[in-house]
Amino acid sequence: MPRAKLPPGARRKLIEFDAETWQALHSLALDRMNTVQELVEDAVADLLKKYHRPVTLKEALAASAGEESGKEQGRARRSRAGRARIAPRERDARGK
């Protein structure tokens, strides 16, 4: 049986499952009226989401922009918090 042509950038990987796992996946696919491929794609998407890994370029750019704004806010907080505060008594002593 000839293999289907892959979309540009797609990769094939051979994954080995033990007999029990394969049977469970196959049964689940039949019950949900999906293919094993669709189940695996869902599982991989969930795994990437769990570890906050972007999949698309749009997600990567959004994550990068979020990190940059977070860094800028952190710098602003540190600079305000890092300023020395002079107690009222010290201010009076300095002024005299």
C-alpha positions in Angstrom: 0.0 0.0 0.0 1.6 3.4 -1.0 2.0 6.0 1.6 0.1 9.2 1.5 2.1 12.3 0.5 3.1 14.4 3.5 2.2 18.0 3.8 5.2 20.4 3.6 7.2 20.3 6.8 5.5 17.2 8.2 7.6 14.4 9.7 6.9 10.7 10.2 8.0 8.9 13.3 7.6 5.3 14.1 6.3 4.8 17.7 6.1 1.4 19.4 3.3 0.5 21.8 3.0 -2.6 23.9 0.1 -4.8 23.0 -2.2 -3.6 25.9 -1.6 0.0 25.2 -2.2 -0.5 21.5 -5.5 -2.3 22.2 -6.6 0.4 24.6 -5.8 3.1 22.0 -7.5 1.2 19.2 -10.6 0.7 21.3 -10.7 4.3 22.3 -10.4 5.4 18.7 -13.3 3.1 17.7 -15.5 4.3 20.6 -14.8 8.0 19.7 -15.0 7.4 16.0 -11.5 8.7 15.6 -8.3 7.3 14.3 -5.3 6.5 16.5 -3.5 9.3 14.6 -6.1 11.8 15.9 -5.8 10.5 19.4 -2.0 10.9 19.4 -2.3 14.4 17.9 -4.6 15.4 20.7 -2.3 13.8 23.3 0.7 15.6 21.9 -1.1 19.0 21.8 -2.2 18.5 25.5 1.4 17.7 26.4 2.8 20.8 24.8 0.1 22.9 26.4 0.9 21.4 29.8 4.5 22.5 29.5 3.7 25.9 28.0 5.4 25.1 24.7 4.1 27.1 21.7 3.1 25.1 18.6 2.4 27.8 16.0 4.5 30.9 15.2 1.6 33.1 16.4 1.7 31.3 19.9 5.5 31.7 20.0 5.3 35.4 19.3 2.5 35.9 21.8 4.5 34.1 24.5 7.6 36.1 23.6 5.7 39.4 23.8 4.2 38.4 27.2 7.7 37.6 28.6 9.1 40.9 27.4 6.3 42.9 29.0 6.6 40.9 32.1 10.4 41.7 32.2 9.7 45.4 31.8 7.1 45.4 34.5 9.6 43.6 36.8 12.3 46.2 36.1 9.9 49.0 36.9 8.8 47.4 40.2 12.5 46.7 41.2 13.6 50.3 40.4 10.7 51.7 42.5 11.4 49.2 45.3 15.1 49.7 45.1 15.0 53.4 45.9 16.1 54.3 49.4 13.4 55.6 51.6 14.5 58.1 54.2 12.7 58.0 57.5 11.1 61.3 58.7 13.7 61.6 61.5 16.6 61.2 59.2 15.1 63.7 56.8 14.8 66.3 59.6 18.4 65.6 60.7 19.7 66.1 57.2 17.7 69.3 56.7 19.1 70.9 59.9 
